[in-house]
Amino acid sequence: MINRPRRLRTTPAMRELVADVTLSPKNLMLPVFVKEGITEPREIPGMPGVLQHTEESFLHILDDAIAAGIVSVMFFAVPEHRDETGSQACLSEGIMSRVTRAAREHVGDALVLVADLCLDEFTDHGHCGVLDSSGAVDNDATLEHYVAMASALADAGADLLGTSGMMDGQVAAIRAGLDARGFVNTGILAYAAKYASNFYGPFRNAVESQLSGDRKTYQQDFRRTKEGAEEILLDLEEGADMVMVKPALAYMDVLTQAAQLSSKPVAAYVVSGEYSMVETAAAQGVIPREATIFELLYALKRAGANIICTYWALEFAQKLKEQS
């Protein structure tokens, strides 16, 4: 027998020598939830270890992220008041703008600040856009609100805007709006392939979503194979600086496709249900927690993710730093 692949698996040192997928803290993006009007952080139901932060406590998490070697965070804001159009999202003194501005003042350029650009946290119906007279999401009317929100967040100091609403033409509209207002250096992290997934449940607790029904008329159908590629290419053509696949673990085929199609960085979001599924199995003793999470993070990197947005980011960045 000439070929014996096991020769390169004989010892830990040998396996380390030939490993060709690497993972570092800079690959991990930390999602942070900030709730308006609370005085103490709150644990989120269904997301063990993940908190809704106050407008003060989240700044300490940014310090921890920097110390762990993380270079990017993504903000989600939970307002006290909602309305039909999500008007709080577009205010220069709204909760998302305040969080972004406070973060910029606190960390300077030490972190890439990504602000979620969507209306679902801010509307009283929970949809990602404004509704027409029939109750359907009005794509083109929604774009006007996205442009206003983008301007407010760029002015507050966001480096990247996470365009998560899945409206047709959103990247082009936001890019044009930013450029017209002089925000030419504010980038767009496009949620290019975002699916109408069953794995988002705990996230809706995190942002206290008011949604009834579903988002299947604008988020992608998981039964289609080519639509993800189409959406990725459209967002790149419209000016996206990065593209994201969401969810991550159930859509690694789409992630690999995105990496093959895109000359821009590719991100993957390990969503709340995926996170909770692993945490629940680990708590039941069904799987080893740390080893399993590392396996999943490396698998996403192997599949093509340059950036992994994950609620494990801070903990596992610290572990990676200890290993180095």
N, C-alpha and C positions, 0 to 999 in steps of 0.2 A: 504494500500500500504506500504510494508516493505522497498523496495529499492527505494530511491529517490536520484539519482545522483546529482540533483541540490543542495543538502545540501552542497556539497563541492565546490559550485560556488557562494556562497551567497555574499561574500564581497571580495574586493581586497586582504585583508590580508589572507583570507581563500584560495583564488586561489594561492597566493604566497606560502602558507604553503604546498600545495599538488603538486605543479609543480615539475615534475621530469626530465625536459630537461633544462639544463643550458647553457648559452652562455657567454663567456668572451672574452676580447680583444686578449688573447693568441690563441683563436681558429681562428682568422682572419689573413689571409696572404695577404699582400699588393702587387699588381703588380705595377712595376715602369718602365716607358719607358724613355730611354735616347737616344737622337739623336746626332749623330756626326756632328760637324760643325756649330751648331746654337748658337746664343749669348743670346737669350731670350726664356723662355718656350713658347710652342705653344699649344693652345687647339686643340684637335683631333676632326675632323668632325664626327658627329654621336655619340660622347661620351661626353655629357655635363659635365664639371667639371674635366675631365681627361686631363692631359697634356703630351706632349713630353717635357722632361726636358733636360737642358744642362748638361754638365759634371760637372758643379759646383752646379747648383740649386737642383739636385736630392739629394745632401747630406743634405740639409735642411729638405727634406721630411723624411729622415731617422731619424733625430733628433725628428721630430714631431711624428713619429711612436713609437719611444722608449718612449716618454713622454706619449703617449696614452696607453701604455701597450702592444703594438704589439710586437711579438717576431720573426716574419719572414717576409721577403720581397722576391719577385721574380723579377729578372731583365730581360728586353727585350731591345736589343740594335738595333739601326737603323743606318747602316753605310752610308757613303757618296758614296762609290764605291761598285759595285756588279760585279760578274763574273759568269761563268758557274758552277763552283764548290763551290762557296761560300767561297773562300779561306780566306777572312778576318776573318771568324769565328774561324779559327784555329791558328791565330797569337797571340803570347804572348803579343804583343803591339796593337792588334786589339781593337775595341771599347768595345766589351763585356769583354775582359780581363781587360782593363783599368778601366771600371766601377766597376768590381768586386774587383779589387785591391784597388781602391780608397775607396770603401765602407768598406772593411776590415780595412784599415788604419784609417778610420774615426770613426767606431763604435766598433772596437775590437771584443769582443765576445758577445756584447749586443744584436745582432740580428743574427738569422739564415739566411745566405745568400744563396738564391736559384738562380742559373743561368740557364736560358732557354737554352737547348741544342738541337738546330735544325738549319737547313740551310736555311729555307724559307726567313728569313730577309736578307740573304746574297747572294742569287743566283739571277741572272738577269732574270731567268724564274719563280721565285717564288715558285718552288716546294721544298719539305722538304729534297730532296736528289739530287744526281747527276744523269744525264740522260744518257741513252745508245744511240746507234746510231739510234734507232728508235724513240727516244724522250720519252721513258718510263723511270720511275724512276728505277734505278739499285739498288736493295736492298743491295746486298753484297758489292758493291763498295762504297755505301753510308756509310756503317758501318765503313770503314777505316777512313773516314772523321770525323765521330762521335767520334771515339777513339782519334783522334788528337785534336779535339775540347775539349773533356773531359779533356785531360791532361793539355791543356792550362788554362782551367777554374779552375781546381783543384789547379794548381800551383799559380794562381792568388788569391786563398783564398776562393773559393766557398765551402760551407758546404754540399750543395745538388745540384745535377744536375737534372734539369727537362727535362727528355727525352721525348720530345713531337712529334718526327718524325713519330712514328708508323711503323718503319721498323721491319720486323721479326728478332728476335735475337738481338735487339739493347741493351737490358739490359745486356745480357751475354757478348757481345763483349765489352761494355763499362766497365763492372766490371772487366773483365780480363785485359783490357788495363790499367785501374787505378791501379790495384794490381801489375801488372808487373813494373809499374813506381814508386811504393812505396806510392801511394795515397790510402792506405787501409782504412783511416778514412773518405774519401770523400764518401758521401752517394748518393743514386739514388732515386729520386722521379719520379716514372715511370707513365707516362700518359698511364695507362694500358688499359682503355676503353675510347678511343677518337673517336668520331663519325664524319662522313662527314656531318656536320651540316649546316643549313641555318642561324644559329645565329652568325656566325663569321664575318659578313660583316664589322662592324665598326673597329674591330681589324686590318683588312687589311689596313685601313686608318692609324691606330696607327703606324704600322711598314712599311707603304708605300710599301705594297706587290706588286710585279710585276706579280703576277699569272694571267694567262689566262687559262680557263678550270677549272678543279676541282681536288680533291684529293681522289676520290672514289676508286682508286685502292689500296690505303694503309690505309686510315681512314675507320672506321667501317660503315657498312650499318645499318641505324636505324630501318630497318624492321626485323632484326634478333634478337631473344630473348636469345640465348645461347652463342653467340660469345663473349659477354662482359665477361662472367664468364671464358671462355676459355683463353682470353687474360690476365685477372687478374691472373689466376693461373700460366700461363706461365711466366709472369714477376716476380711473387713471387719465382718460381722455379729457375729463372735465377739470383736471388740475389737482387731484388728490396727491398729497405728499407721502402718505402711507395708506395702506389698506388693511382692514381687519376682517377676520372671520369669527363669527359668533353664532352659537357656542363653539367651543374648541374640541373637546374630547370626542363628541359624536360626529364631528365634521372634519376629521383629519384628511380625508380624501380631498375635500374642498381646499383645505389649508395647503396641501402639497400642490394642488393646481394653481393656487394663488401665487405660491413661490416660483412656480415655473413661468407664469405669465407676467409677473411684475418685476420691473427693474427698480422699483421703490421698496423700502422696508415693508415687511409683512408682520402683522400682529395677530395674535389669537387670544380670545377672552374665555378663560375657564369660568363659566357662569355659576350662579348661586346654586342651582340644583345639582350641577356636577360636583361642586365643592361639598355640598351637604351630603350627597350620596357617599362620597369617600369618607367623610368624617363619621357618618352614621355606621358604615360598615366597620371602620376602625374601632369605634367605641364599643361595638358588639364583639370585637375580637376576631372578626372574620378575616381581616387583612392586617398586615403590619403597617401602621400609619406612615411613618417617616419614609420607609423604603418604597412604599407604593406611590407616595406623592413625588418623590424623586424620579421614580420610573415614568410617571406621567409627564413631568416637566421635561425630562430628557426626550421623551417620545414626541412632544410637541416641537421641540427644537429640531429633532431629527426629521420631522415632517415638513419643516421649512419655516417655522416661526423665528423671526429675529427678536420679537418682543412678545412676552407672555404676560397678559394682564390677569392677575390672580390674587385672590384673598390670602393666599399663602406667601405672598411676595416678601413681606417683612421677616417672617419667621425663617423662611428658607434662604433668603439673602444672608441672614445672620449665620445660618449653618454653612453656607457656601464660603463665607468669609473665614469662618473658623477652620475649614478644610484647606484653605489656600496657604 
